[in-house]
Amino acid sequence: MKPTSELLKESQEQLSQTELAIQDLEKMLGLMNKRFDELNGMVIGLGQVLTLEERKRDDDRKREEQRLRLEEEHLDKFEQNTRLD
């Protein structure tokens, strides 16, 4: 059996190593949280870009539909005018 002083010394060393390991884990967790925040910001930014692109695409589609409607109306009027002549 080991003497009490040796057991106490070993326990203190283990405690010290455990505390250092906890500190390392806290640092790693802090870095992971920072990286998560960065990635979260990127995802939010990408979401905003996608939303803007979707709006632009919708606006382009609406403009094209309006252009086609106007073109069709002009053709209809032209056909009516040519029939009347």
N, CA and C atoms as an extended XYZ file, in Angstrom:
255
Properties=species:S:1:pos:R:3:atomname:S:1:resname:S:1:resid:I:1 pbc="F F F"
N         0.837       -1.180        0.000 N   MET     1
C         0.000        0.000        0.000 CA  MET     1
C         0.884        1.246        0.000 C   MET     1
N         0.461        2.269       -0.751 N   LYS     2
C         1.245        3.502       -0.860 CA  LYS     2
C         0.996        4.378        0.353 C   LYS     2
N         2.008        5.143        0.702 N   PRO     3
C         1.809        6.075        1.820 CA  PRO     3
C         0.828        7.181        1.426 C   PRO     3
N         0.199        7.741        2.428 N   THR     4
C        -0.806        8.781        2.225 CA  THR     4
C        -0.234        9.975        1.478 C   THR     4
N         0.982       10.360        1.788 N   SER     5
C         1.587       11.529        1.133 CA  SER     5
C         1.766       11.283       -0.362 C   SER     5
N         2.129       10.058       -0.719 N   GLU     6
C         2.296        9.730       -2.135 CA  GLU     6
C         0.944        9.706       -2.841 C   GLU     6
N        -0.059        9.145       -2.195 N   LEU     7
C        -1.412        9.139       -2.759 CA  LEU     7
C        -1.938       10.558       -2.940 C   LEU     7
N        -1.658       11.407       -1.956 N   LEU     8
C        -2.083       12.806       -2.034 CA  LEU     8
C        -1.392       13.502       -3.196 C   LEU     8
N        -0.091       13.246       -3.356 N   LYS     9
C         0.670       13.860       -4.445 CA  LYS     9
C         0.116       13.401       -5.800 C   LYS     9
N        -0.158       12.108       -5.942 N   GLU    10
C        -0.715       11.580       -7.190 CA  GLU    10
C        -2.088       12.189       -7.476 C   GLU    10
N        -2.888       12.304       -6.442 N   SER    11
C        -4.217       12.905       -6.601 CA  SER    11
C        -4.111       14.352       -7.045 C   SER    11
N        -3.162       15.090       -6.480 N   GLN    12
C        -2.970       16.493       -6.861 CA  GLN    12
C        -2.499       16.598       -8.305 C   GLN    12
N        -1.615       15.677       -8.722 N   GLU    13
C        -1.148       15.679      -10.112 CA  GLU    13
C        -2.303       15.376      -11.071 C   GLU    13
N        -3.116       14.389      -10.701 N   GLN    14
C        -4.273       14.054      -11.531 CA  GLN    14
C        -5.256       15.217      -11.602 C   GLN    14
N        -5.455       15.873      -10.468 N   LEU    15
C        -6.343       17.033      -10.436 CA  LEU    15
C        -5.795       18.139      -11.322 C   LEU    15
N        -4.487       18.368      -11.245 N   SER    16
C        -3.854       19.397      -12.064 CA  SER    16
C        -4.003       19.064      -13.552 C   SER    16
N        -3.781       17.796      -13.911 N   GLN    17
C        -3.930       17.380      -15.310 CA  GLN    17
C        -5.385       17.516      -15.768 C   GLN    17
N        -6.293       17.172      -14.878 N   THR    18
C        -7.713       17.301      -15.201 CA  THR    18
C        -8.084       18.761      -15.418 C   THR    18
N        -7.572       19.645      -14.565 N   GLU    19
C        -7.852       21.080      -14.714 CA  GLU    19
C        -7.291       21.605      -16.024 C   GLU    19
N        -6.069       21.160      -16.388 N   LEU    20
C        -5.482       21.580      -17.666 CA  LEU    20
C        -6.313       21.057      -18.845 C   LEU    20
N        -6.774       19.827      -18.729 N   ALA    21
C        -7.609       19.259      -19.793 CA  ALA    21
C        -8.912       20.040      -19.918 C   ALA    21
N        -9.496       20.419      -18.792 N   ILE    22
C       -10.730       21.217      -18.810 CA  ILE    22
C       -10.474       22.567      -19.464 C   ILE    22
N        -9.345       23.198      -19.134 N   GLN    23
C        -9.006       24.491      -19.746 CA  GLN    23
C        -8.853       24.345      -21.262 C   GLN    23
N        -8.174       23.263      -21.683 N   ASP    24
C        -8.019       23.022      -23.125 CA  ASP    24
C        -9.381       22.832      -23.798 C   ASP    24
N       -10.246       22.068      -23.140 N   LEU    25
C       -11.587       21.855      -23.692 CA  LEU    25
C       -12.374       23.159      -23.764 C   LEU    25
N       -12.230       24.007      -22.753 N   GLU    26
C       -12.919       25.304      -22.769 CA  GLU    26
C       -12.413       26.169      -23.911 C   GLU    26
N       -11.085       26.138      -24.157 N   LYS    27
C       -10.526       26.897      -25.282 CA  LYS    27
C       -11.077       26.365      -26.606 C   LYS    27
N       -11.088       25.032      -26.738 N   MET    28
C       -11.607       24.429      -27.968 CA  MET    28
C       -13.078       24.763      -28.154 C   MET    28
N       -13.835       24.725      -27.081 N   LEU    29
C       -15.255       25.069      -27.160 CA  LEU    29
C       -15.431       26.528      -27.581 C   LEU    29
N       -14.597       27.407      -27.027 N   GLY    30
C       -14.652       28.818      -27.416 CA  GLY    30
C       -14.367       29.000      -28.897 C   GLY    30
N       -13.348       28.286      -29.397 N   LEU    31
C       -13.022       28.366      -30.825 CA  LEU    31
C       -14.146       27.789      -31.683 C   LEU    31
N       -14.735       26.698      -31.212 N   MET    32
C       -15.850       26.104      -31.954 CA  MET    32
C       -17.045       27.049      -31.986 C   MET    32
N       -17.320       27.704      -30.871 N   ASN    33
C       -18.423       28.670      -30.834 CA  ASN    33
C       -18.165       29.830      -31.784 C   ASN    33
N       -16.907       30.292      -31.807 N   LYS    34
C       -16.549       31.390      -32.710 CA  LYS    34
C       -16.750       30.957      -34.162 C   LYS    34
N       -16.283       29.769      -34.483 N   ARG    35
C       -16.429       29.257      -35.847 CA  ARG    35
C       -17.906       29.064      -36.197 C   ARG    35
N       -18.667       28.563      -35.237 N   PHE    36
C       -20.105       28.393      -35.460 CA  PHE    36
C       -20.752       29.740      -35.767 C   PHE    36
N       -20.388       30.768      -35.005 N   ASP    37
C       -20.942       32.101      -35.253 CA  ASP    37
C       -20.583       32.588      -36.654 C   ASP    37
N       -19.321       32.330      -37.066 N   GLU    38
C       -18.904       32.733      -38.412 CA  GLU    38
C       -19.720       31.997      -39.474 C   GLU    38
N       -19.856       30.691      -39.290 N   LEU    39
C       -20.625       29.897      -40.256 CA  LEU    39
C       -22.089       30.312      -40.273 C   LEU    39
N       -22.626       30.592      -39.103 N   ASN    40
C       -24.012       31.044      -39.014 CA  ASN    40
C       -24.187       32.356      -39.780 C   ASN    40
N       -23.225       33.256      -39.627 N   GLY    41
C       -23.267       34.514      -40.373 CA  GLY    41
C       -23.223       34.283      -41.873 C   GLY    41
N       -22.395       33.315      -42.285 N   MET    42
C       -22.318       32.997      -43.713 CA  MET    42
C       -23.645       32.445      -44.223 C   MET    42
N       -24.247       31.569      -43.450 N   VAL    43
C       -25.529       30.979      -43.854 CA  VAL    43
C       -26.599       32.063      -43.963 C   VAL    43
N       -26.619       32.977      -43.002 N   ILE    44
C       -27.581       34.084      -43.050 CA  ILE    44
C       -27.332       34.926      -44.298 C   ILE    44
N       -26.051       35.223      -44.565 N   GLY    45
C       -25.706       35.996      -45.756 CA  GLY    45
C       -26.128       35.293      -47.035 C   GLY    45
N       -25.884       33.985      -47.100 N   LEU    46
C       -26.299       33.224      -48.281 CA  LEU    46
C       -27.811       33.225      -48.433 C   LEU    46
N       -28.509       33.128      -47.315 N   GLY    47
C       -29.972       33.183      -47.362 CA  GLY    47
C       -30.462       34.503      -47.920 C   GLY    47
N       -29.807       35.585      -47.512 N   GLN    48
C       -30.196       36.903      -48.017 CA  GLN    48
C       -29.915       37.008      -49.511 C   GLN    48
N       -28.763       36.493      -49.938 N   VAL    49
C       -28.424       36.526      -51.363 CA  VAL    49
C       -29.432       35.709      -52.162 C   VAL    49
N       -29.764       34.527      -51.652 N   LEU    50
C       -30.744       33.690      -52.355 CA  LEU    50
C       -32.103       34.370      -52.437 C   LEU    50
N       -32.503       35.040      -51.377 N   THR    51
C       -33.776       35.758      -51.382 CA  THR    51
C       -33.759       36.864      -52.427 C   THR    51
N       -32.665       37.616      -52.480 N   LEU    52
C       -32.556       38.683      -53.479 CA  LEU    52
C       -32.575       38.116      -54.896 C   LEU    52
N       -31.861       37.012      -55.105 N   GLU    53
C       -31.854       36.384      -56.429 CA  GLU    53
C       -33.245       35.887      -56.810 C   GLU    53
N       -33.944       35.327      -55.840 N   GLU    54
C       -35.301       34.844      -56.107 CA  GLU    54
C       -36.225       36.000      -56.465 C   GLU    54
N       -36.108       37.103      -55.744 N   ARG    55
C       -36.927       38.285      -56.068 CA  ARG    55
C       -36.605       38.793      -57.460 C   ARG    55
N       -35.295       38.843      -57.766 N   LYS    56
C       -34.875       39.315      -59.087 CA  LYS    56
C       -35.445       38.409      -60.172 C   LYS    56
N       -35.361       37.105      -59.957 N   ARG    57
C       -35.890       36.151      -60.924 CA  ARG    57
C       -37.394       36.332      -61.089 C   ARG    57
N       -38.095       36.524      -59.967 N   ASP    58
C       -39.544       36.753      -60.037 CA  ASP    58
C       -39.855       38.041      -60.790 C   ASP    58
N       -39.085       39.099      -60.497 N   ASP    59
C       -39.289       40.368      -61.201 CA  ASP    59
C       -39.026       40.206      -62.694 C   ASP    59
N       -37.949       39.495      -63.034 N   ASP    60
C       -37.637       39.255      -64.447 CA  ASP    60
C       -38.762       38.476      -65.120 C   ASP    60
N       -39.269       37.455      -64.427 N   ARG    61
C       -40.357       36.642      -64.982 CA  ARG    61
C       -41.608       37.495      -65.188 C   ARG    61
N       -41.927       38.337      -64.198 N   LYS    62
C       -43.113       39.201      -64.315 CA  LYS    62
C       -42.951       40.187      -65.464 C   LYS    62
N       -41.749       40.755      -65.605 N   ARG    63
C       -41.504       41.684      -66.710 CA  ARG    63
C       -41.656       40.980      -68.059 C   ARG    63
N       -41.128       39.765      -68.134 N   GLU    64
C       -41.240       39.012      -69.380 CA  GLU    64
C       -42.703       38.686      -69.684 C   GLU    64
N       -43.460       38.291      -68.661 N   GLU    65
C       -44.888       38.015      -68.856 CA  GLU    65
C       -45.618       39.268      -69.316 C   GLU    65
N       -45.291       40.403      -68.721 N   GLN    66
C       -45.930       41.658      -69.105 CA  GLN    66
C       -45.556       42.023      -70.542 C   GLN    66
N       -44.287       41.827      -70.888 N   ARG    67
C       -43.839       42.126      -72.248 CA  ARG    67
C       -44.581       41.249      -73.254 C   ARG    67
N       -44.726       39.975      -72.926 N   LEU    68
C       -45.440       39.063      -73.829 CA  LEU    68
C       -46.912       39.434      -73.953 C   LEU    68
N       -47.525       39.843      -72.833 N   ARG    69
C       -48.928       40.272      -72.881 CA  ARG    69
C       -49.086       41.494      -73.777 C   ARG    69
N       -48.204       42.471      -73.589 N   LEU    70
C       -48.276       43.684      -74.414 CA  LEU    70
C       -48.049       43.360      -75.883 C   LEU    70
N       -47.099       42.495      -76.131 N   GLU    71
C       -46.828       42.092      -77.506 CA  GLU    71
C       -48.056       41.412      -78.114 C   GLU    71
N       -48.677       40.555      -77.326 N   GLU    72
C       -49.884       39.866      -77.793 CA  GLU    72
C       -51.020       40.855      -78.038 C   GLU    72
N       -51.178       41.838      -77.145 N   GLU    73
C       -52.215       42.863      -77.323 CA  GLU    73
C       -51.970       43.657      -78.599 C   GLU    73
N       -50.711       44.011      -78.836 N   HIS    74
C       -50.389       44.764      -80.053 CA  HIS    74
C       -50.673       43.931      -81.298 C   HIS    74
N       -50.343       42.654      -81.233 N   LEU    75
C       -50.639       41.784      -82.376 CA  LEU    75
C       -52.140       41.662      -82.600 C   LEU    75
N       -52.889       41.527      -81.500 N   ASP    76
C       -54.353       41.446      -81.620 CA  ASP    76
C       -54.906       42.720      -82.250 C   ASP    76
N       -54.432       43.873      -81.793 N   LYS    77
C       -54.894       45.149      -82.352 CA  LYS    77
C       -54.512       45.257      -83.819 C   LYS    77
N       -53.293       44.823      -84.130 N   PHE    78
C       -52.843       44.872      -85.515 CA  PHE    78
C       -53.728       43.991      -86.396 C   PHE    78
N       -54.030       42.785      -85.902 N   GLU    79
C       -54.899       41.876      -86.661 CA  GLU    79
C       -56.292       42.467      -86.828 C   GLU    79
N       -56.812       43.095      -85.786 N   GLN    80
C       -58.134       43.726      -85.884 CA  GLN    80
C       -58.104       44.859      -86.897 C   GLN    80
N       -57.063       45.659      -86.852 N   ASN    81
C       -56.947       46.782      -87.790 CA  ASN    81
C       -56.803       46.295      -89.227 C   ASN    81
N       -56.067       45.220      -89.415 N   THR    82
C       -55.900       44.721      -90.785 CA  THR    82
C       -57.192       44.100      -91.298 C   THR    82
N       -58.006       43.539      -90.417 N   ARG    83
C       -59.305       42.991      -90.822 CA  ARG    83
C       -60.266       44.116      -91.198 C   ARG    83
N       -60.185       45.212      -90.462 N   LEU    84
C       -61.071       46.343      -90.730 CA  LEU    84
C       -60.715       47.034      -92.038 C   LEU    84
N       -59.472       46.947      -92.404 N   ASP    85
C       -59.037       47.623      -93.639 CA  ASP    85
C       -59.448       46.836      -94.801 C   ASP    85
